[in-house]
Amino acid sequence: MKAPTSAGRGAVLPVLLLASTLTVMAGAVIAPVLEVIRDDLGLSGTAAGMILTAHGLSIAVTSPVVGWLIDRWGVRVPLAGGLLLYGAAGGAGAFLSSYPALIATRIAFGVGAAAVFAGTTVALLSYYQGAQRDTVMGWRSTAISLGGVIWPLLAGAIGGLSWHAPFAIYLIGVPLGLLALLALPRTDPAPATDGTGDGGERILPLLMRRPALLGYYGLLIVASLLLYGLAVFNPFRLAEIGIEKPFLVALISTTASVTMSLVGLWYAKLRAALGYGPLLRITAVCWTLAFALLGLTGHAALVVIGNGLFGLGMGILMPAVTVLIGDTAPPALRGQATALSGTASFAGQFCSPLILGPLVDSTSVKTGFLACAGAAAVLLLALLPVRITDPAPAPQDQGEPEQAVA
């Protein structure tokens, strides 16, 4: 495929795709050794859990500030700085044995992860247009889902050496940050106007003027609620139907990620054939069927199909909503609009156990999954009458970025 801009050459796309995998491994890398950390440091379950979740709250809170920095300075420096902070703060756990120090570095790590999430998204949206953008966003979805499988497996493999060892995986952010600083085009931030007279510098007026953005953020919240509901309670559901061997549980649980990876490779063709509205409705159908199967069936094969259907929906949703948000916002506000995606996603992750946990505790995992199916069905009903048109590409996106890639 011929790249229409200079950003399509050299190391830019590999750097952005590899960097995109880092946010998904933010908590997954240390999950395999969390119980070892708890025992070694003498922590309560809640305190140990904070090591795993502190970065998520940090991402949700700092994402709007990160987005403002990207809009103010352009994407290159904030993304490179975020990668460096991600690597340094995340990798610090390889050398620390103090709980307060671990929490402090996890909070700083979350700031870096917020910059990586927003920066990679804005860069891909800015450097690629049209069908090429759909293709690279599909590849990004594939890269993220593969990272969700590969990085935790690597962490589990080296976690037997020491609970400190998996933290060293985060150090990959340091060379990636330096490479991003060298490889990414030195583009100026977009002009602070979108042709509507509001100066293009304030996010709240944009949300009031283009309420579709709130709907897209709502989709991301629902996606995160369901994703973490599946991740947390799927092993319990498998145990209820007699599947308890760790390898089988892990194998079935990766079905969603594998399916999401495959969908990413075909996303551009799906997008060209169907358009955004049908794709989002297909996502809601997949989620409804997935959780209905998980809640009703007692057969392992149908549980696998349910996980696969959920991954199919996620593989469609993520690139579609990412592009919709990026194109609905003017370039001068794209960083802030994209960063709010991180706030929505991680807020959904944070709320998922708070919403589903009490329901499951008071009833059953089956009931919790059927409630998820009901929520997905309601989402489908809400999407049926909605007409989603392709946002017009902003004029600032249609020229070449400054030639900085060899």
QUIZIJO-V327426 format. One record per pair of residues at least 24 apart in sequence whose ideal C-beta (glycine too) atoms are under 6 Angstrom apart, sorted by the first residue. I is the first residue (numbers start at 1). J is the second residue. Records with the same first field share a line. If there is no record, write none. Layout:
I=J + J
This chain:
5=127 + 400
6=400 + 403 + 405
7=127 + 185 + 401
9=405
10=405 + 406
11=183
12=183 + 405
15=179 + 180 + 183
16=120 + 123 + 124
17=143
19=116 + 120 + 176
20=120 + 140 + 143 + 144
21=143 + 144 + 147
22=116
23=113 + 116 + 117
24=144 + 147 + 148
25=147 + 151
26=55 + 113
27=52
28=152
29=151 + 155 + 166 + 169
30=166
32=155 + 156 + 159
33=159 + 163 + 166
36=163
37=163
41=99
51=102
54=103 + 106 + 107
55=106 + 109 + 110
56=346 + 349 + 350
58=107 + 110 + 111
59=110 + 113 + 114 + 342 + 346
60=343 + 346 + 347
62=111 + 114
63=114 + 339 + 342 + 343
64=339
66=114 + 115 + 118 + 339
67=118 + 335 + 336 + 339
68=336
70=122 + 335
71=335 + 336
74=187 + 189
75=119 + 122 + 123
76=184
78=115 + 119
79=119 + 180
80=177 + 180 + 181
82=112 + 115 + 116 + 119
83=116 + 173 + 176 + 177 + 180
84=174 + 177
85=112
86=112 + 113 + 116 + 173
87=170 + 171 + 173 + 174
90=170
91=167 + 168 + 170 + 171
93=167
94=164 + 167 + 168
114=342
117=342
118=338 + 339
121=322 + 338
122=334 + 335 + 338
125=326
134=268 + 271
135=268
137=319 + 323
138=264 + 267 + 268 + 319
141=264 + 315 + 318 + 319
142=261 + 264 + 265
145=257 + 260 + 261
146=261
148=257
149=254 + 257
185=401 + 402 + 404
186=402 + 404
187=401 + 402
190=331 + 332 + 396
192=332
194=330
200=330 + 332
203=333 + 336
206=333
210=328
212=328
213=328
216=321 + 324 + 325
217=344
219=321
220=341 + 344 + 345
221=344 + 348
222=379
223=317
224=345 + 348 + 349
225=348 + 352
226=372
228=349 + 352
229=352 + 356 + 372
233=365 + 368
236=365
237=365
241=298
252=304
255=304 + 307 + 308
256=307 + 310 + 311
259=308 + 311 + 312
260=311 + 314 + 315
263=312 + 315
264=315
267=319
276=320 + 388
277=388
279=316 + 320
280=383
281=383
283=313 + 316 + 317
284=376 + 379 + 380 + 383
286=312 + 313
287=313 + 376
288=373 + 376 + 377
291=369 + 372 + 373
292=373
294=369
295=366 + 369 + 370
327=391
328=391
330=394
331=394 + 396
